[in-house]
Amino acid sequence: MPTVLRTAAAEARANQGAFWTQVAAMAINDIVWVIFWVLFFHRVGTLRGWDRSRVLLLFAVLTTGGGLVLGVTANARRIGQLITDGGIDAALALPVSPLPYLLARRVDAVNLGDFVFGLGLFALAGGPTPERTLVYVIGSLAAAVVLGSFLVIVGSLSFLAGRSEAGDLGFHAIILLSSYPVDIFGGVTKLVLYTAVPAAFVAAVPARLVNHFDPLLALALLTVAATFGMGAWTVFTLGLRRYTSSAIWTRA
């Protein structure tokens, strides 16, 4: 897989001007979102225990983990489309595990801007110390596993439904919900954010650990990451057993 990833990265960098333009465009978009939160908390002060510094830390984790998934393993959000369009057929003909190959096959320069921005935001607004930086790095990696695994799971539903809408809806839902402090939600919605749509573990929980490390919460984050990782592998593998190519050239 390292060779596949290097090839995908080389393809993304083929046009240097376009590559850096896309990275810069995403970083500018993130800056606008940060300005929104800064202005918001300048007016309201705090919201259910969340203030400007905590939300900026949340956003640093989200853009770092999200940029890693959507930039380095860009096909994570396209699994459903690849299944319905027959895009996984080439991977099935190779002597490699199809899922890792598909995830490593495409690098998206635009979302690498998120990753770079997240690192910079943490350096500027995250109060980095050796301990906080270690928790931030591990938390962002765990968040990336949760996000990527969730996208693979909902995308793999296309094996059953023959349509890719579930993957698209799942992507927009988890990204949107991860962008807000989890404590502004209540009741059933908050329960969903910790279970079916694990948005809380993509940003809010890692950010909370950076501010106030809790061994039990850290164990919960790692457990959720491992569970969703195994779940993604299992759902994709089971779906692959009943897969019939839908590529146009295979149709009668």
Number of C-alpha atoms within 10 A of each C-alpha: 14 9 10 16 20 15 16 19 19 12 15 17 16 11 10 10 9 14 18 15 14 18 20 20 15 20 22 15 12 20 13 11 14 18 11 12 17 17 12 14 16 12 9 10 13 13 12 10 10 16 18 20 16 20 23 23 27 28 28 31 32 29 30 31 29 30 26 28 29 27 22 23 23 23 25 27 25 22 29 30 21 20 26 22 17 18 18 23 17 10 16 15 9 10 7 11 12 18 21 16 20 24 24 22 21 23 26 24 25 22 26 28 27 29 27 19 24 28 18 14 22 21 15 13 14 24 14 14 10 8 10 18 16 13 19 26 17 15 27 26 22 25 32 26 26 29 33 28 24 27 27 29 25 23 31 32 21 23 22 11 12 17 17 22 16 17 25 17 13 19 22 12 13 19 16 11 18 24 19 17 23 21 13 11 14 11 7 8 12 17 14 14 20 16 13 9 22 23 29 26 29 35 34 24 22 29 29 19 18 25 16 10 15 12 10 9 14 19 11 14 22 20 13 20 25 16 14 22 20 12 16 23 17 14 17 21 16 12 16 18 9 10 18 14 16 17 15 9 8 9 7 4
